Amino acid sequence: MEQALSRQAASEAVGEQGWRFLLGTLRTAVPVGSLTEGASVVAAAVAACGDHADGHLRADLRPDRVVLELQSRATAWVTEVDTDLAHRITAAVRELGLRGTPEIGTTAPRSLQIVEIGIDALDIPRVRPFWAAVLGYVDDDGALSDPVGQGPAVWFQQMDEPRPERNRVHFDVCVPHDEAERRLKAALSAGGRLLSDLRAPSFWVLADPEGNEACITTWQGRD
């Protein structure tokens, strides 16, 4: 069995290589000028991973960027194999004259991130099948996930009593730990309110001007 790493160990192992730890994965973005150039990045990443490619690597290819993700499929977490592969991929991408980046503080539309949807429910086993059916998702240890890995995960939070005065669906936006402060300031400047920072830097609870909630989250403070 591959050795799973702590969040901090995974983050520190690849941070200087342009990768960031997000929700049990390592991710980097490689800006490219075309699909052809992007395809060469994917090919180089696959070659760098060798026999580990199918069990660890995923790639999202677009005309302007390639997002690379590493995670052990066997453990659903980041292992020493993944951090080693991140270094190999970084070297292979640099041989193409390109560089991976978390897209923090750049001209990129936004940084790397993962969005999840949280649903508060009184009877989770009763409502979960509906959301699985309407989204075409599968049950994944109580949460719901997209079987093709494109849509955001959906998880359920237990309610103790009805709460009609508050929204019961919220977004969790996981960002790189060094992007959180920038994202928080942007949300507050856009009219948001900070409801709680008691669990920061794990997460900050925010609300829009009408009280709809969202959380900005990072890996920090969770190990």
Secondary structure by P-SEA (a helix, b strand, c coil): ccccccaaaaaaacccccccccccccbbbbbbccaaaaaaaaaaaaaaaccccccbbbbbbcccbbbbbbbccccccccaaaaaaaaaaaaaaaaaccccccccccccccccbbbbbbbbbcccccaaaaaaaaacccccccbbbcccccbbbbbbbbbcccccccccbbbbbbccccaaaaaaaaaaaaccccccccccccbbbbbcccbbbbbbbcccccc
